[in-house]
Amino acid sequence: MESIAINQSGYQIKRGRIEEITELTELEKLFRIVLPDDEALDHDPGQFVQVSLFGVGEAPISICSSPTRRDSFELCVRNAGRFTAALHQLKVGDEVGIRGPFGVGFPVVPLEGNDVLLIAGGLGIAPLRSLINFIIDNRRDFGKVDILLGSRDPESMLFCDELAYWRKRIDINFCCSVDRAAPEWEGNVGLITALIPGASLDPLKTIAVACGPPIMYRFVVDELLKKGIPESHIYLSLERHMKCGLGKCGHCQIHDVYCCQDGPVFNYSWVKKIKGAI
C-alpha cells in the first residue's frame, strides 16, 4: 500500500494562535489568527479551514480575510452550538488547531477584467468579504464593482465599519437592505432580491457571485437571469454540512459531488443540473 506523508495528506494540524478577537454582534465574533513562524495560510477567497479545539472537536469555518493580507487570517464565527460556544470562550493568546485551506473558492481569474456583482445574504458576507477585500487590494484588475447586502435587521449586520468604508468609495457601488427595521431606519427595507432590478449592469460583461442561505439562491438567480446575465456568469457558494474537508466522510455529498472538495463555490450553469443542490 502506498504511504502518504502526514504533511501531504490534509490531516496535518497546525497550531494557530489567536492574536485578536472582535465582537461584531451579540452572536458573531471575529478571530484573527497567526500560524507558527508567521507562515501564510495561502488560501484563495472563498475557501475554508477545519478548526479544532483540543478536547472539544473540529468544525469547518470560512476564511473571511483576503489572501493579500498574508501575516494572519480571520474567521467570523457565529455562536450557534457546542463547538462555536467553546470557541467564543477563548481569549487572545489561546491556540486552536488549523487544517487546510480546503475547497474551491470564488472564481478570481474569470472575474478579472469584468464587472463584478457581489451579493451577500446574512452571514454570507463573511466568506464574500475575503473576495471583496481581494478585489479592493487589486482594484485595477476589475471593472465596475457592485455589492448588494441583505440582512435580517440593522442589528445583525456584520463588519459595519467596513460597510461604511465600501459605501464611501467612489469605485464601488454598495447597497443594502434589511428584512425589518425600526421606524428610525433610513435605508432600504425588503428582501435582497428587490435590490437587483435597480442595479445598473452590463449583463454580458458582468459576473455575479452570491453567498448566503440556500433559500436565497433560487430567487437571486431568477432576478439575475431577468437582467440578462448568462447562467455561466453566475457563481454560488453552497452551504452544506461539511465535516472532514477531504471528501471522505460524505456529510456534504450531493450525489457524486463533494461540496468540501468540488465546492463550496460552483458555477450555476453546472450546479443547476444536480438535483437537490439548490
Accessible surface in RSA format (square Angstrom, percent):
REM  Atomic radii and reference values for relative SASA: ProtOr
REM  Chains: A
REM  Algorithm: Lee & Richards
REM  Probe-radius: 1.40
REM  Slices: 20
REM RES _ NUM      All-atoms   Total-Side   Main-Chain    Non-polar    All polar
REM                ABS   REL    ABS   REL    ABS   REL    ABS   REL    ABS   REL
RES MET A   1   238.69 123.6 150.35  99.5  88.34 210.3 125.29 106.5 113.40 150.2
RES GLU A   2   156.02  89.6 125.72  95.1  30.30  72.2  53.63 103.7 102.40  83.6
RES SER A   3   105.78  89.4  80.01 106.8  25.78  59.4  50.63 107.8  55.16  77.3
RES ILE A   4   118.24  67.3  88.14  65.7  30.10  72.5  91.48  65.9  26.77  72.6
RES ALA A   5    54.71  50.3  36.94  57.0  17.77  40.4  48.44  68.2   6.27  16.6
RES ILE A   6   108.40  61.7 101.98  76.0   6.42  15.5 103.24  74.3   5.16  14.0
RES ASN A   7    96.11  66.3  70.57  68.2  25.54  61.5  11.60  27.9  84.51  81.7
RES GLN A   8   142.46  79.7 107.79  78.8  34.67  82.5  35.98  76.6 106.49  80.8
RES SER A   9    30.00  25.4  11.33  15.1  18.67  43.0  16.74  35.7  13.26  18.6
RES GLY A  10    26.10  32.2   0.00   N/A  26.10  32.2  20.10  55.1   6.01  13.5
RES TYR A  11   110.80  51.7 101.13  57.5   9.67  25.2  80.30  60.3  30.50  37.6
RES GLN A  12    72.14  40.3  63.89  46.7   8.25  19.6  16.78  35.7  55.36  42.0
RES ILE A  13    82.33  46.8  56.68  42.2  25.65  61.8  56.68  40.8  25.65  69.6
RES LYS A  14    66.76  32.6  62.30  38.2   4.46  10.6  41.27  37.1  25.49  27.1
RES ARG A  15   134.30  56.4 128.64  65.6   5.66  13.5  39.98  54.6  94.32  57.2
RES GLY A  16     0.00   0.0   0.00   N/A   0.00   0.0   0.00   0.0   0.00   0.0
RES ARG A  17   100.40  42.2 100.18  51.1   0.22   0.5  30.56  41.8  69.84  42.3
RES ILE A  18     0.79   0.4   0.53   0.4   0.26   0.6   0.53   0.4   0.26   0.7
RES GLU A  19    60.76  34.9  45.52  34.4  15.24  36.3   0.92   1.8  59.84  48.9
RES GLU A  20    81.96  47.1  80.76  61.1   1.20   2.8  25.24  48.8  56.72  46.3
RES ILE A  21    45.40  25.8  19.74  14.7  25.66  61.9  19.74  14.2  25.66  69.6
RES THR A  22    55.74  39.6  52.49  53.2   3.25   7.7  43.84  58.9  11.91  18.0
RES GLU A  23   122.82  70.5  95.78  72.5  27.04  64.4  29.70  57.5  93.11  76.0
RES LEU A  24    42.43  23.6  14.49  10.4  27.94  70.2  17.41  12.2  25.02  67.3
RES THR A  25    22.11  15.7   8.71   8.8  13.40  31.9  20.28  27.2   1.83   2.8
RES GLU A  26   174.85 100.4 142.91 108.1  31.94  76.0  58.72 113.6 116.13  94.8
RES LEU A  27    81.85  45.6  81.47  58.3   0.38   1.0  81.64  57.3   0.21   0.6
RES GLU A  28     5.83   3.3   5.83   4.4   0.00   0.0   0.01   0.0   5.82   4.7
RES LYS A  29    45.91  22.4  45.91  28.2   0.00   0.0  14.32  12.9  31.58  33.6
RES LEU A  30    17.35   9.7  16.44  11.8   0.91   2.3  16.44  11.5   0.91   2.4
RES PHE A  31     2.51   1.3   2.51   1.6   0.00   0.0   2.51   1.5   0.00   0.0
RES ARG A  32    65.94  27.7  65.57  33.4   0.36   0.9  19.06  26.1  46.88  28.4
RES ILE A  33     3.44   2.0   3.44   2.6   0.00   0.0   3.44   2.5   0.00   0.0
RES VAL A  34     9.61   6.3   8.78   7.9   0.83   2.0   8.99   7.8   0.61   1.7
RES LEU A  35     4.65   2.6   1.28   0.9   3.37   8.5   1.78   1.3   2.87   7.7
RES PRO A  36    62.35  45.4  50.93  46.4  11.42  41.5  60.29  49.8   2.06  12.8
RES ASP A  37   146.96 102.9 105.40 104.9  41.56  98.3  40.70  95.8 106.27 106.0
RES ASP A  38   103.14  72.2  87.40  87.0  15.74  37.2  21.97  51.7  81.17  80.9
RES GLU A  39    77.07  44.2  64.46  48.8  12.61  30.0  34.53  66.8  42.54  34.7
RES ALA A  40    19.05  17.5   8.97  13.8  10.08  22.9   9.21  13.0   9.84  26.1
RES LEU A  41    18.92  10.5   5.42   3.9  13.50  33.9   6.29   4.4  12.63  34.0
RES ASP A  42    96.40  67.5  69.36  69.0  27.04  63.9  31.95  75.2  64.45  64.3
RES HIS A  43     9.64   5.3   4.50   3.1   5.15  13.2   3.59   3.7   6.06   7.0
RES ASP A  44    79.42  55.6  79.31  78.9   0.11   0.3   9.31  21.9  70.12  69.9
RES PRO A  45     3.15   2.3   3.15   2.9   0.00   0.0   3.15   2.6   0.00   0.0
RES GLY A  46     3.77   4.7   0.00   N/A   3.77   4.7   0.29   0.8   3.49   7.8
RES GLN A  47    19.35  10.8  19.31  14.1   0.04   0.1   0.00   0.0  19.35  14.7
RES PHE A  48     2.92   1.5   2.92   1.8   0.00   0.0   2.92   1.8   0.00   0.0
RES VAL A  49     0.00   0.0   0.00   0.0   0.00   0.0   0.00   0.0   0.00   0.0
RES GLN A  50     0.37   0.2   0.00   0.0   0.37   0.9   0.00   0.0   0.37   0.3
RES VAL A  51     0.51   0.3   0.51   0.5   0.00   0.0   0.51   0.4   0.00   0.0
RES SER A  52    10.76   9.1  10.76  14.4   0.00   0.0  10.70  22.8   0.06   0.1
RES LEU A  53    13.24   7.4  10.05   7.2   3.19   8.0  10.66   7.5   2.58   6.9
RES PHE A  54   115.49  57.8  85.23  52.8  30.26  78.7  90.73  55.0  24.76  70.9
RES GLY A  55    85.59 105.5   0.00   N/A  85.59 105.5  44.66 122.5  40.93  91.7
RES VAL A  56    47.72  31.4  31.70  28.7  16.02  38.6  32.97  28.6  14.75  40.0
RES GLY A  57    34.27  42.3   0.00   N/A  34.27  42.3  32.10  88.1   2.17   4.9
RES GLU A  58    57.33  32.9  38.61  29.2  18.71  44.6  18.89  36.5  38.44  31.4
RES ALA A  59    20.37  18.7  19.87  30.7   0.50   1.1  20.37  28.7   0.00   0.0
RES PRO A  60    38.99  28.4  21.57  19.7  17.42  63.3  21.78  18.0  17.21 107.0
RES ILE A  61    17.57  10.0  13.27   9.9   4.30  10.4  17.57  12.6   0.00   0.0
RES SER A  62    41.68  35.2  35.38  47.2   6.31  14.5   6.42  13.7  35.27  49.4
RES ILE A  63     0.00   0.0   0.00   0.0   0.00   0.0   0.00   0.0   0.00   0.0
RES CYS A  64     0.00   0.0   0.00   0.0   0.00   0.0   0.00   0.0   0.00   0.0
RES SER A  65     6.88   5.8   5.88   7.9   1.00   2.3   6.88  14.7   0.00   0.0
RES SER A  66     0.37   0.3   0.00   0.0   0.37   0.9   0.00   0.0   0.37   0.5
RES PRO A  67    22.68  16.5  15.81  14.4   6.87  25.0  18.55  15.3   4.13  25.6
RES THR A  68    54.83  39.0  25.09  25.4  29.75  70.9  31.62  42.5  23.21  35.1
RES ARG A  69   105.61  44.3  98.68  50.3   6.94  16.5  53.15  72.6  52.47  31.8
RES ARG A  70   134.41  56.4 122.09  62.2  12.31  29.3  55.63  76.0  78.77  47.7
RES ASP A  71    95.92  67.2  85.96  85.6   9.96  23.5  43.10 101.4  52.82  52.7
RES SER A  72    17.22  14.6   7.43   9.9   9.79  22.6   4.88  10.4  12.34  17.3
RES PHE A  73     3.36   1.7   2.98   1.8   0.38   1.0   3.36   2.0   0.00   0.0
RES GLU A  74    30.15  17.3  30.15  22.8   0.00   0.0   4.74   9.2  25.41  20.7
RES LEU A  75     1.41   0.8   1.41   1.0   0.00   0.0   1.41   1.0   0.00   0.0
RES CYS A  76    10.26   7.8   0.07   0.1  10.20  24.0   0.07   0.2  10.20  11.0
RES VAL A  77     3.82   2.5   2.02   1.8   1.80   4.3   3.82   3.3   0.00   0.0
RES ARG A  78    81.83  34.4  76.22  38.9   5.61  13.4  18.83  25.7  63.00  38.2
RES ASN A  79    55.38  38.2  44.84  43.3  10.55  25.4   2.81   6.8  52.57  50.8
RES ALA A  80    81.47  74.9  38.67  59.7  42.80  97.4  51.05  71.9  30.43  80.6
RES GLY A  81    39.18  48.3   0.00   N/A  39.18  48.3  36.15  99.2   3.03   6.8
RES ARG A  82   175.85  73.8 154.84  78.9  21.01  50.0  82.05 112.1  93.79  56.8
RES PHE A  83    26.92  13.5  23.64  14.6   3.28   8.5  23.64  14.3   3.28   9.4
RES THR A  84    25.42  18.1  25.07  25.4   0.35   0.8  24.72  33.2   0.70   1.1
RES ALA A  85    35.51  32.7  34.97  54.0   0.55   1.2  35.51  50.0   0.00   0.0
RES ALA A  86    28.39  26.1  18.91  29.2   9.48  21.6  25.59  36.0   2.80   7.4
RES LEU A  87     4.94   2.8   4.94   3.5   0.00   0.0   4.94   3.5   0.00   0.0
RES HIS A  88    12.71   6.9  10.04   7.0   2.67   6.8   4.10   4.2   8.61  10.0
RES GLN A  89   128.95  72.1 118.73  86.8  10.22  24.3  41.43  88.2  87.52  66.4
RES LEU A  90    35.58  19.8  32.72  23.4   2.87   7.2  33.22  23.3   2.37   6.4
RES LYS A  91   140.36  68.5 139.60  85.7   0.76   1.8  90.02  81.0  50.33  53.6
RES VAL A  92    92.00  60.5  69.38  62.8  22.63  54.5  69.38  60.3  22.63  61.4
RES GLY A  93    41.78  51.5   0.00   N/A  41.78  51.5  24.35  66.8  17.43  39.0
RES ASP A  94    52.21  36.6  47.41  47.2   4.80  11.4  11.15  26.2  41.06  40.9
RES GLU A  95    76.93  44.2  62.53  47.3  14.41  34.3  18.45  35.7  58.48  47.7
RES VAL A  96     0.37   0.2   0.37   0.3   0.00   0.0   0.37   0.3   0.00   0.0
RES GLY A  97     0.30   0.4   0.00   N/A   0.30   0.4   0.30   0.8   0.00   0.0
RES ILE A  98     2.62   1.5   1.37   1.0   1.24   3.0   1.37   1.0   1.24   3.4
RES ARG A  99    14.04   5.9  12.69   6.5   1.35   3.2   3.48   4.8  10.56   6.4
RES GLY A 100    29.34  36.2   0.00   N/A  29.34  36.2   4.86  13.3  24.48  54.8
RES PRO A 101    36.60  26.7  20.45  18.6  16.15  58.7  20.45  16.9  16.15 100.4
RES PHE A 102    16.64   8.3  13.79   8.5   2.85   7.4  16.64  10.1   0.00   0.0
RES GLY A 103    16.35  20.2   0.00   N/A  16.35  20.2   2.03   5.6  14.32  32.1
RES VAL A 104    75.53  49.7  71.82  65.0   3.71   8.9  75.53  65.6   0.00   0.0
RES GLY A 105     9.93  12.3   0.00   N/A   9.93  12.3   0.51   1.4   9.42  21.1
RES PHE A 106     9.05   4.5   0.22   0.1   8.83  23.0   0.22   0.1   8.83  25.3
RES PRO A 107    16.64  12.1   6.85   6.2   9.79  35.6  16.64  13.7   0.00   0.0
RES VAL A 108    24.33  16.0  21.40  19.4   2.92   7.0  21.40  18.6   2.92   7.9
RES VAL A 109   117.60  77.4 110.79 100.3   6.81  16.4 110.79  96.3   6.81  18.5
RES PRO A 110    60.54  44.1  45.84  41.8  14.69  53.4  58.26  48.1   2.28  14.2
RES LEU A 111     0.00   0.0   0.00   0.0   0.00   0.0   0.00   0.0   0.00   0.0
RES GLU A 112    78.49  45.1  63.63  48.1  14.86  35.4  12.98  25.1  65.51  53.5
RES GLY A 113    55.62  68.6   0.00   N/A  55.62  68.6  35.47  97.3  20.15  45.1
RES ASN A 114    38.86  26.8  38.86  37.6   0.00   0.0   0.08   0.2  38.78  37.5
RES ASP A 115    13.71   9.6  13.71  13.7   0.00   0.0   3.45   8.1  10.27  10.2
RES VAL A 116     1.22   0.8   0.00   0.0   1.22   2.9   0.31   0.3   0.91   2.5
RES LEU A 117     0.00   0.0   0.00   0.0   0.00   0.0   0.00   0.0   0.00   0.0
RES LEU A 118     0.32   0.2   0.32   0.2   0.00   0.0   0.32   0.2   0.00   0.0
RES ILE A 119     0.00   0.0   0.00   0.0   0.00   0.0   0.00   0.0   0.00   0.0
RES ALA A 120     0.00   0.0   0.00   0.0   0.00   0.0   0.00   0.0   0.00   0.0
RES GLY A 121     5.37   6.6   0.00   N/A   5.37   6.6   5.34  14.6   0.03   0.1
RES GLY A 122    34.43  42.5   0.00   N/A  34.43  42.5  28.77  79.0   5.66  12.7
RES LEU A 123    59.13  32.9  53.51  38.3   5.62  14.1  53.96  37.9   5.17  13.9
RES GLY A 124     7.64   9.4   0.00   N/A   7.64   9.4   5.07  13.9   2.57   5.8
RES ILE A 125     1.76   1.0   1.76   1.3   0.00   0.0   1.76   1.3   0.00   0.0
RES ALA A 126     4.04   3.7   4.04   6.2   0.00   0.0   4.04   5.7   0.00   0.0
RES PRO A 127    16.43  12.0  16.43  15.0   0.00   0.0  16.43  13.6   0.00   0.0
RES LEU A 128     0.00   0.0   0.00   0.0   0.00   0.0   0.00   0.0   0.00   0.0
RES ARG A 129    14.71   6.2  14.71   7.5   0.00   0.0   0.02   0.0  14.69   8.9
RES SER A 130     0.00   0.0   0.00   0.0   0.00   0.0   0.00   0.0   0.00   0.0
RES LEU A 131     0.00   0.0   0.00   0.0   0.00   0.0   0.00   0.0   0.00   0.0
RES ILE A 132     1.47   0.8   1.23   0.9   0.24   0.6   1.37   1.0   0.10   0.3
RES ASN A 133     6.17   4.3   6.17   6.0   0.00   0.0   0.00   0.0   6.17   6.0
RES PHE A 134    33.25  16.6  33.25  20.6   0.00   0.0  33.25  20.2   0.00   0.0
RES ILE A 135     1.07   0.6   1.07   0.8   0.00   0.0   1.07   0.8   0.00   0.0
RES ILE A 136    20.19  11.5  10.34   7.7   9.85  23.7  10.34   7.4   9.85  26.7
RES ASP A 137    61.66  43.2  27.44  27.3  34.22  80.9  16.97  39.9  44.69  44.6
RES ASN A 138    44.45  30.6  35.55  34.4   8.89  21.4  10.46  25.2  33.98  32.8
RES ARG A 139    45.71  19.2  40.58  20.7   5.13  12.2  26.53  36.3  19.18  11.6
RES ARG A 140   241.14 101.2 205.09 104.5  36.05  85.8  83.66 114.3 157.48  95.4
RES ASP A 141    68.53  48.0  59.23  59.0   9.30  22.0  13.65  32.1  54.88  54.7
RES PHE A 142    13.42   6.7   0.23   0.1  13.19  34.3   1.92   1.2  11.50  32.9
RES GLY A 143    22.47  27.7   0.00   N/A  22.47  27.7  21.97  60.3   0.50   1.1
RES LYS A 144    73.64  35.9  62.27  38.2  11.37  27.1  67.92  61.1   5.71   6.1
RES VAL A 145     2.25   1.5   1.42   1.3   0.84   2.0   1.42   1.2   0.84   2.3
RES ASP A 146    10.22   7.2  10.22  10.2   0.00   0.0   0.01   0.0  10.20  10.2
RES ILE A 147     0.03   0.0   0.03   0.0   0.00   0.0   0.03   0.0   0.00   0.0
RES LEU A 148     7.34   4.1   7.34   5.2   0.00   0.0   7.34   5.2   0.00   0.0
RES LEU A 149     2.91   1.6   2.91   2.1   0.00   0.0   2.91   2.0   0.00   0.0
RES GLY A 150     8.02   9.9   0.00   N/A   8.02   9.9   7.56  20.7   0.47   1.0
RES SER A 151     8.23   7.0   4.13   5.5   4.10   9.4   5.28  11.3   2.95   4.1
RES ARG A 152   111.13  46.7 105.20  53.6   5.93  14.1  38.27  52.3  72.86  44.2
RES ASP A 153    20.22  14.2  20.22  20.1   0.00   0.0   5.05  11.9  15.17  15.1
RES PRO A 154    32.20  23.5  22.04  20.1  10.16  36.9  22.33  18.4   9.87  61.3
RES GLU A 155   136.58  78.4 113.67  86.0  22.92  54.6  76.20 147.4  60.38  49.3
RES SER A 156    27.71  23.4  13.73  18.3  13.98  32.2  15.38  32.7  12.33  17.3
RES MET A 157    16.72   8.7  12.43   8.2   4.29  10.2   2.34   2.0  14.38  19.1
RES LEU A 158     5.93   3.3   3.56   2.5   2.37   6.0   3.88   2.7   2.05   5.5
RES PHE A 159    10.06   5.0   1.92   1.2   8.15  21.2   8.19   5.0   1.87   5.4
RES CYS A 160    72.76  55.0  62.12  69.3  10.64  25.0  33.32  84.4  39.44  42.5
RES ASP A 161   127.77  89.5 116.44 115.9  11.33  26.8  38.35  90.3  89.42  89.2
RES GLU A 162    40.75  23.4  39.96  30.2   0.79   1.9  27.64  53.5  13.11  10.7
RES LEU A 163     8.50   4.7   8.50   6.1   0.00   0.0   8.50   6.0   0.00   0.0
RES ALA A 164    45.41  41.8  41.89  64.6   3.52   8.0  44.63  62.9   0.77   2.0
RES TYR A 165   110.32  51.5 106.95  60.8   3.37   8.8  86.46  65.0  23.86  29.4
RES TRP A 166     0.75   0.3   0.75   0.4   0.00   0.0   0.00   0.0   0.75   1.2
RES ARG A 167   132.82  55.8 113.24  57.7  19.58  46.6  50.19  68.6  82.63  50.1
RES LYS A 168   168.47  82.2 141.59  86.9  26.88  64.0  92.63  83.4  75.83  80.8
RES ARG A 169    53.55  22.5  42.27  21.5  11.28  26.8  18.04  24.7  35.51  21.5
RES ILE A 170   181.37 103.2 143.99 107.3  37.37  90.1 151.58 109.1  29.79  80.8
RES ASP A 171    47.18  33.0  34.36  34.2  12.82  30.3  35.45  83.4  11.73  11.7
RES ILE A 172     8.20   4.7   0.68   0.5   7.52  18.1   1.09   0.8   7.12  19.3
RES ASN A 173    70.60  48.7  64.92  62.7   5.68  13.7  22.50  54.2  48.10  46.5
RES PHE A 174    22.51  11.3   0.07   0.0  22.44  58.4   0.22   0.1  22.29  63.8
RES CYS A 175    42.07  31.8  40.47  45.1   1.60   3.8  15.60  39.5  26.48  28.5
RES CYS A 176     7.83   5.9   5.35   6.0   2.48   5.8   0.00   0.0   7.83   8.4
RES SER A 177     2.30   1.9   2.02   2.7   0.29   0.7   0.18   0.4   2.12   3.0
RES VAL A 178     0.03   0.0   0.00   0.0   0.03   0.1   0.03   0.0   0.00   0.0
RES ASP A 179    69.87  48.9  49.94  49.7  19.93  47.1  14.60  34.4  55.26  55.1
RES ARG A 180   138.50  58.1 136.20  69.4   2.29   5.5  62.90  86.0  75.60  45.8
RES ALA A 181    37.99  34.9   0.53   0.8  37.47  85.2   7.98  11.2  30.02  79.5
RES ALA A 182    51.30  47.2  33.89  52.3  17.42  39.6  40.69  57.3  10.61  28.1
RES PRO A 183   136.94  99.8 100.34  91.5  36.60 133.0 113.88  94.0  23.05 143.3
RES GLU A 184   136.85  78.6 113.23  85.7  23.62  56.2  74.48 144.1  62.36  50.9
RES TRP A 185    69.46  27.9  48.17  23.3  21.30  50.0  53.60  28.6  15.86  25.7
RES GLU A 186   172.81  99.2 132.64 100.3  40.17  95.6  54.02 104.5 118.79  97.0
RES GLY A 187    40.55  50.0   0.00   N/A  40.55  50.0  24.67  67.7  15.89  35.6
RES ASN A 188    68.68  47.4  62.42  60.3   6.25  15.1  11.25  27.1  57.43  55.5
RES VAL A 189    92.79  61.1  58.45  52.9  34.34  82.8  58.45  50.8  34.34  93.1
RES GLY A 190    23.97  29.6   0.00   N/A  23.97  29.6  23.27  63.9   0.70   1.6
RES LEU A 191   120.06  66.9 116.83  83.6   3.23   8.1 117.00  82.2   3.06   8.2
RES ILE A 192    14.38   8.2  10.56   7.9   3.82   9.2  10.56   7.6   3.82  10.4
RES THR A 193    22.77  16.2  21.54  21.8   1.23   2.9   8.87  11.9  13.90  21.0
RES ALA A 194    72.15  66.3  44.26  68.3  27.88  63.4  53.66  75.6  18.49  49.0
RES LEU A 195    22.01  12.3  14.02  10.0   7.99  20.1  17.27  12.1   4.75  12.8
RES ILE A 196     0.00   0.0   0.00   0.0   0.00   0.0   0.00   0.0   0.00   0.0
RES PRO A 197    75.66  55.1  56.61  51.6  19.05  69.2  58.54  48.3  17.12 106.4
RES GLY A 198    72.17  89.0   0.00   N/A  72.17  89.0  41.26 113.2  30.92  69.2
RES ALA A 199    12.28  11.3   1.52   2.3  10.76  24.5  10.39  14.6   1.89   5.0
RES SER A 200    87.89  74.3  74.43  99.3  13.45  31.0  45.51  96.9  42.38  59.4
RES LEU A 201    31.46  17.5   2.76   2.0  28.70  72.1   6.67   4.7  24.79  66.7
RES ASP A 202    72.61  50.9  64.33  64.0   8.28  19.6  24.52  57.7  48.09  48.0
RES PRO A 203    41.34  30.1  41.34  37.7   0.00   0.0  41.34  34.1   0.00   0.0
RES LEU A 204   134.28  74.8 118.87  85.0  15.41  38.7 119.08  83.6  15.19  40.9
RES LYS A 205    94.47  46.1  92.33  56.6   2.14   5.1  44.99  40.5  49.47  52.7
RES THR A 206     0.67   0.5   0.67   0.7   0.00   0.0   0.43   0.6   0.24   0.4
RES ILE A 207    10.05   5.7  10.05   7.5   0.00   0.0  10.05   7.2   0.00   0.0
RES ALA A 208     0.41   0.4   0.36   0.5   0.06   0.1   0.41   0.6   0.00   0.0
RES VAL A 209     0.15   0.1   0.15   0.1   0.00   0.0   0.15   0.1   0.00   0.0
RES ALA A 210     0.35   0.3   0.00   0.0   0.35   0.8   0.00   0.0   0.35   0.9
RES CYS A 211     7.46   5.6   7.46   8.3   0.00   0.0   0.00   0.0   7.46   8.0
RES GLY A 212     5.91   7.3   0.00   N/A   5.91   7.3   3.11   8.5   2.81   6.3
RES PRO A 213    56.41  41.1  55.43  50.5   0.98   3.6  55.87  46.1   0.55   3.4
RES PRO A 214    56.44  41.1  50.34  45.9   6.10  22.2  50.59  41.8   5.85  36.4
RES ILE A 215   135.23  77.0 123.04  91.7  12.19  29.4 132.93  95.7   2.30   6.2
RES MET A 216    16.66   8.6  10.55   7.0   6.11  14.5  14.65  12.5   2.01   2.7
RES TYR A 217     0.78   0.4   0.78   0.4   0.00   0.0   0.78   0.6   0.00   0.0
RES ARG A 218   161.93  68.0 158.35  80.7   3.58   8.5  53.31  72.9 108.63  65.8
RES PHE A 219   105.92  53.0 105.02  65.1   0.90   2.3 105.45  63.9   0.47   1.4
RES VAL A 220     0.00   0.0   0.00   0.0   0.00   0.0   0.00   0.0   0.00   0.0
RES VAL A 221     3.78   2.5   3.78   3.4   0.00   0.0   3.78   3.3   0.00   0.0
RES ASP A 222    66.49  46.6  63.26  63.0   3.23   7.6  15.83  37.3  50.66  50.5
RES GLU A 223    32.85  18.9  32.75  24.8   0.10   0.2   0.99   1.9  31.86  26.0
RES LEU A 224     0.14   0.1   0.14   0.1   0.00   0.0   0.14   0.1   0.00   0.0
RES LEU A 225    66.31  36.9  50.07  35.8  16.24  40.8  50.96  35.8  15.35  41.3
RES LYS A 226   157.67  76.9 117.52  72.1  40.14  95.6  86.08  77.5  71.58  76.2
RES LYS A 227    56.62  27.6  40.14  24.6  16.48  39.2  25.78  23.2  30.84  32.8
RES GLY A 228    39.10  48.2   0.00   N/A  39.10  48.2  30.07  82.5   9.04  20.2
RES ILE A 229     2.25   1.3   0.00   0.0   2.25   5.4   0.05   0.0   2.20   6.0
RES PRO A 230    41.77  30.4  30.81  28.1  10.96  39.8  41.77  34.5   0.00   0.0
RES GLU A 231    54.64  31.4  49.94  37.8   4.69  11.2  16.22  31.4  38.42  31.4
RES SER A 232    61.60  52.1  53.03  70.8   8.58  19.8  36.09  76.9  25.51  35.7
RES HIS A 233    41.62  22.7  41.50  28.8   0.12   0.3  15.84  16.3  25.78  30.0
RES ILE A 234     0.29   0.2   0.29   0.2   0.00   0.0   0.29   0.2   0.00   0.0
RES TYR A 235    34.19  16.0  34.19  19.5   0.00   0.0  14.46  10.9  19.73  24.3
RES LEU A 236     0.04   0.0   0.00   0.0   0.04   0.1   0.04   0.0   0.00   0.0
RES SER A 237    11.94  10.1   9.38  12.5   2.56   5.9   0.00   0.0  11.94  16.7
RES LEU A 238     6.93   3.9   2.60   1.9   4.33  10.9   2.88   2.0   4.05  10.9
RES GLU A 239   110.50  63.4  98.30  74.4  12.19  29.0  40.28  77.9  70.22  57.3
RES ARG A 240    67.38  28.3  49.38  25.2  17.99  42.8  28.07  38.4  39.31  23.8
RES HIS A 241   118.33  64.7 107.29  74.6  11.03  28.2  81.04  83.5  37.28  43.4
RES MET A 242    20.26  10.5  19.12  12.7   1.15   2.7  19.12  16.3   1.15   1.5
RES LYS A 243    94.81  46.3  91.23  56.0   3.58   8.5  46.46  41.8  48.34  51.5
RES CYS A 244    20.59  15.6  17.62  19.7   2.97   7.0  19.90  50.4   0.69   0.7
RES GLY A 245     0.00   0.0   0.00   N/A   0.00   0.0   0.00   0.0   0.00   0.0
RES LEU A 246    24.99  13.9  16.23  11.6   8.77  22.0  16.23  11.4   8.77  23.6
RES GLY A 247    18.73  23.1   0.00   N/A  18.73  23.1   3.81  10.5  14.92  33.4
RES LYS A 248   151.12  73.7 116.73  71.6  34.39  81.9  62.88  56.6  88.24  94.0
RES CYS A 249    58.72  44.4  22.11  24.7  36.61  86.0  29.31  74.3  29.40  31.7
RES GLY A 250    26.94  33.2   0.00   N/A  26.94  33.2  10.80  29.6  16.15  36.2
RES HIS A 251    97.05  53.0  68.19  47.4  28.86  73.8  51.17  52.7  45.88  53.4
RES CYS A 252     3.45   2.6   2.86   3.2   0.59   1.4   0.59   1.5   2.86   3.1
RES GLN A 253    82.81  46.3  57.32  41.9  25.49  60.7   8.71  18.5  74.10  56.2
RES ILE A 254    14.88   8.5  11.54   8.6   3.34   8.0  14.88  10.7   0.00   0.0
RES HIS A 255   111.57  61.0  85.14  59.2  26.43  67.6  75.03  77.3  36.54  42.5
RES ASP A 256   121.16  84.9 101.35 100.9  19.81  46.9  43.18 101.6  77.98  77.8
RES VAL A 257     8.89   5.8   8.86   8.0   0.03   0.1   8.89   7.7   0.00   0.0
RES TYR A 258    65.64  30.6  65.64  37.3   0.00   0.0  33.49  25.2  32.16  39.6
RES CYS A 259     0.05   0.0   0.05   0.1   0.00   0.0   0.05   0.1   0.00   0.0
RES CYS A 260     1.95   1.5   1.95   2.2   0.00   0.0   0.00   0.0   1.95   2.1
RES GLN A 261    77.37  43.3  63.58  46.5  13.79  32.8  18.79  40.0  58.58  44.4
RES ASP A 262    63.66  44.6  49.86  49.6  13.80  32.6  12.73  30.0  50.93  50.8
RES GLY A 263     0.00   0.0   0.00   N/A   0.00   0.0   0.00   0.0   0.00   0.0
RES PRO A 264     8.98   6.5   8.98   8.2   0.00   0.0   8.98   7.4   0.00   0.0
RES VAL A 265     7.07   4.7   1.70   1.5   5.37  12.9   1.70   1.5   5.37  14.6
RES PHE A 266     8.13   4.1   3.92   2.4   4.22  11.0   8.13   4.9   0.00   0.0
RES ASN A 267    30.29  20.9  24.87  24.0   5.42  13.1  20.01  48.2  10.28   9.9
RES TYR A 268    26.20  12.2  26.20  14.9   0.00   0.0   0.58   0.4  25.61  31.6
RES SER A 269    33.98  28.7  32.50  43.4   1.48   3.4  17.90  38.1  16.08  22.5
RES TRP A 270   119.03  47.8 117.11  56.7   1.92   4.5  88.89  47.4  30.14  48.9
RES VAL A 271     0.60   0.4   0.60   0.5   0.00   0.0   0.60   0.5   0.00   0.0
RES LYS A 272    92.17  45.0  64.84  39.8  27.33  65.1  33.69  30.3  58.48  62.3
RES LYS A 273   155.82  76.0 119.41  73.3  36.41  86.7  78.00  70.2  77.82  82.9
RES ILE A 274    24.95  14.2  17.87  13.3   7.08  17.1  21.42  15.4   3.53   9.6
RES LYS A 275   174.32  85.0 159.34  97.8  14.97  35.7 111.92 100.7  62.39  66.5
RES GLY A 276    58.42  72.0   0.00   N/A  58.42  72.0  35.24  96.7  23.18  51.9
RES ALA A 277     1.58   1.5   0.05   0.1   1.53   3.5   0.05   0.1   1.53   4.0
RES ILE A 278    71.57  40.7  21.08  15.7  50.49 121.7  42.49  30.6  29.09  78.9
END  Absolute sums over single chains surface
CHAIN  1 A    13496.9      10425.0       3071.9       7159.4       6337.5
END  Absolute sums over all chains
TOTAL         13496.9      10425.0       3071.9       7159.4       6337.5
